[in-house]
Amino acid sequence: MSDLFSTPHVVPLAESLRPRTLDDVIGQQHLLGPGKPLRLAFEARKPHSLILWGPPGVGKTTLARLMADAFDAEFVALSAVFSGVKDIREAVAHAEAVRANSGRSTILFVDEVHRFNKAQQDAFLPYVEAGLLTLVGATTENPSFEVNSALLSRASVYVLHPLSVDEMGLLFERACARALDGLSFDEAARGRLIGCADGDARRLINLLEQTQTAALTAKRAHVDGDFIDNTLAQSLRRFDKGGEAFYDQISALHKSVRGSNPDAALYWFCRMLDGGADPRYLARRIVRMAWEDIGLADPRAAQVATAAAETYERLGSPEGELALAEAVIYLAVAAKSNAAYVAYNAARAFVANDGSRAVPLHLRNAPTRLMRDLDYGKHYRYAHDEAEAYAAGENYFPEGMPTVSWYQPVARGMELKIGEKLAHLRELDREALKNARKTKESKNSKD
């Protein structure tokens, strides 16, 4: 017991736990298990350029280092956050020197490769093509959007997953056995640490180091749940406010509302709040959902969403978040219609590709005598003077305009009534046009 309280472990915990072989790696068995893509690449001893896409702390850097060891290659690491074209050129020069002196190839590991701009990515593309460099890029962002197509076409993309609870438990036990000898944890402490790490191995290791230091200071050999709660600052779950996880979660929230599942919608809403999302951003998205997915099936939804956003501005956090949560529930249970959204997009697309059709004369205002002499406004029918306040058979489109029916109300909520009304008005149009034709035919026959 005295060893625990004397001096902390000299070697950093991350270094003590760093995998030395592929079999030491925890997680990613869909890539590293028997017969799986990366396992086969290692066994074939044929390096190829690749992009490792996944959240933080899932082994991207570890896999790159293991590749260099397995292929007896020089390992050069760059961070796209701090490196520029000059650093890339130096890496290329180093790779050329290594090849000339020993014949060994070079693996260039670029962390956060998505942060390189197009010019920087293009700078090492020729050397990847020539085989001087084997690129291993690590990214937390979707490479489809962040890595240029020329580079992407020359690299295989492998998706890495967060570690499961069982895999995190295995890492926890390995850490205790290798570097935390003499320090014990109860199930509550173990569960809190693993839950707080949220699938991020690096975070779990950091939390264990913090716990070890805190226990050493407090001269404790046993760690329970209360000790974790009292000594470790509340750690936010993994959440990049501008990254892939952010957009995945807002997509899940929106689709849960659209799918009329209030519990799922609340779950994703609370997940985003828990992860540090700006409630004002969520408020804007909630208002958008009301107009896009509920629309005229329940016009009150837009009012509820807007009122919730305004309430948050007045109250702030955490009180205002309740208003947003209630808006999420209302939108999820409201009748759904995207008819107005579809109609708007269809009309915009038509206008964007159509010519500039003239406004019909009868729809033009005639504030001057000249305009009246040119028949502006002639034969215009004032709807309020017509039966049912509707000028049946009137045309409001430009001459030669094809027949369109962009707005198709759904048979749900208030749009059910809207659809019935429009159907009635269309019937009045048909009757008016039918009567107009009869009148014209009768007149022609008399002539």
Sequence and secondary structure as in RCSB ss.txt:
>XXXX:A:sequence
MSDLFSTPHVVPLAESLRPRTLDDVIGQQHLLGPGKPLRLAFEARKPHSLILWGPPGVGKTTLARLMADAFDAEF
VALSAVFSGVKDIREAVAHAEAVRANSGRSTILFVDEVHRFNKAQQDAFLPYVEAGLLTLVGATTENPSFEVNSA
LLSRASVYVLHPLSVDEMGLLFERACARALDGLSFDEAARGRLIGCADGDARRLINLLEQTQTAALTAKRAHVDG
DFIDNTLAQSLRRFDKGGEAFYDQISALHKSVRGSNPDAALYWFCRMLDGGADPRYLARRIVRMAWEDIGLADPR
AAQVATAAAETYERLGSPEGELALAEAVIYLAVAAKSNAAYVAYNAARAFVANDGSRAVPLHLRNAPTRLMRDLD
YGKHYRYAHDEAEAYAAGENYFPEGMPTVSWYQPVARGMELKIGEKLAHLRELDREALKNARKTKESKNSKD
>XXXX:A:secstr
 HHHHH   SS HHHHT  SSGGG  S HHHHSTT HHHHHHHHT    EEEE  TTSSHHHHHHHHHHHTT EE
EEEETTT  HHHHHHHHHHHHHHHHHH   EEEEEETGGGS HHHHHHHHHHHHTTSEEEEEEESS HHHHS HH
HHTTSEEEE     HHHHHHHHHHHHHHH TT EE HHHHHHHHHHHTT HHHHHHHHHHHHHHHHHHT SEE H
HHHHHHS     S  TTSHHHHHHHHHHHHHHHTT HHHHHHHHHHHHHTT  HHHHHHHHHHHIIIIIGGG TH
HHHHHHHHHHHHHHH TTHHHHHHHHHHHHHHHS    HHHHHHHHHHHHHHHS      GGGS   SHHHHHTT
TTTT   GGGSGGG  TT   S TT          SSHHHHHHHHHHHHHHHHHHHHHHHHHHHHHHHHHH 
